[in-house]
């Protein structure tokens, strides 16, 4: 049996990188710092100085809802990509198993042919 660590190591390395991509994307998307309870919140593009507290709260809630929707969309896209990757890996594993089975059958036929079982020899042309 051949030593198959490089293929396994490559697959494991690829699997290890899959969950990291959403985390990296989240970190780069988070450019707005969070204000602490002690310091006043900085005005953003959605909150103007002349707004009432209710209007400011509504604007911030709308901005938060927008960001939450973007995060949900990003999570769904990440889950879809992960599912697609998993399906491709399973298809590859099935194809590889079929190849290994065919090679083992061929080797058995060659060995039987060399041992004298002419019925398992390849047809002559």
Secondary structure as UniProt FT lines:
FT   HELIX           5..29
FT   TURN            49..50
FT   HELIX           53..115
FT   HELIX           118..120
//
